[in-house]
Amino acid sequence: MFLPPDHIIEKTARLALEEDLGTGDITTVLTVPGHLKGSARFITKETGVICGWPVVEKVFQILDPEIRLTVQSPEGAIVKEGEVVAEISGPLPAICSGERVALNFLQRLSGIATHTRSLRELLADFPHVQLVDTRKTTPGLRVLEKYAVRVGGGQNHRFTLSEFVLIKDNHLAAAGGIRPAVAAVKKNSPHTLKIEVEVETEEQVREALAAGVDIIMLDNMAPEEMAAMVKLVDGRALVEASGNITAENIRAVAATGVDIISVGGLTHSVKALDISLEVNQIY
């Protein structure tokens, strides 16, 4: 499984620890003797998909290189309520100081992987449809959150604005429409650069096809209208569905024949998976 680059994991973990520790964990310093060692268990409190161990391990390594993480349920594993999914061991002060940051990452990323898996399972009858995320991610956590989408069985849309052209409503307003916008892109970029355009009407679909775009994004269309647009496109471009797609309507959207379904909710409003960290040995 493709992991986020180590330097990004470390940078993100250090920033989170700096935010949480401030000038130091005064509670742990005053209550936990520095010589103590121990172990603690990560325990799930609900069913879901585990994701985030590389970040958890990095958090504790930064605090104390002696800490060791032993994982029972690896990335992408489906776990049930009450399972011990990993154990951390080593200097107890570092375990106490890193608990919240480690759990924040683990719960957030596991929540994303869990939600992605649930939607991917709803698309089991539509294997040709790609389920992808969007750029609606937590600032500073995009690489990790998009990694969690992949762990959950989804795929990634663009990571940055520099990857390919996606012409949306404000671009169209500024450029004067689809034809001039696409013409400007083609004139000033290499032929290998893919062009996607967001549309809301049949007229815009026809204009996008005439302009020769690679991907047409149907924005906030009803399934019946999407099906008609897919028929109109007839394989001349990839078709992406986007906007207010939920567990309740995703199968109907997939049945329209679209190639891609993008869901901002995979990352922007997902519920964290409930996981606790409990000390079980002190020595």
Phi, psi and omega in degrees: 000134181291123179261151174300150178305141184300324182292331177286319177300314182295316180299317181292318180295318180296319179297319180294320178293319178299318179297320187277321186280331186061232178272359178149153180277088187293329180296313180293318180301322185274343185240341184246110179305136187296337184276348185290142171238165181184189177219156179217150184248136171275123185235128179282144178249003176199166180285141179180193180248127183279136176203134173130005183301321179302326180283319177302313180298319181294320178304311183286328177295323178296319181288321179197115182298346181283343183290139180238136178252125177245115186261128174266325180244103186287176178308131178087356180288140174272124184239158180249167179302134175089004181278142169274113187259344177192165177225139178246139181218150180142203180304125186292323178302319180292324178298315180294320183289330183267355187306306187292316180297316180299315180292324179301314178294311184297317181291317181296310183291324177293324177297318178295314179298322180294313181294319179299315180299320182296321178287322179298323178294328177292341181260017183302328180277000182231064185297340181282345184274127175273129173262117185233159178271191178225190175269013178276070184243166176291126180308129180089348183243012187302312183299317180291319182291322176290329173299317180297325176299316179295320178300325180280358177102004177266183178233167185257135166282194183296144176277321185227166179290347184270355188283314174203170185274126173232103184272117183248185189303317181291325175295318180297320179296319182287325184274342180095019176123177185292312184301308180294327180294312180294320179299320179295320178296312183295327181289329190244017181217162179291157183292344181279350182282121180286147181236126174241144178228139178271130181230157180233350184223165176296322179301318179292326176298314180297320180293321179295319178297317180295329181280347177080040178283163181271325184223136176246121179263117177274111187263119174055040176265149173289152181307321180297319179290322177302315181301320179293323180289323177299318178296321179295317180295318173053044175079002181283348175203158171289148181241126180246134174259138182209151174106112175056042178265126185231178177298332183286330185241000188293327179291322178295323177294315180298324182292347180286344180099008178296158180269329187224140172236117179257133186231107178297331182294349176299331183234328192280339183216031185283151177273132178294147175279131184283116181221141179242163174235118186236124177294130180239349177214143174226132181210000000 
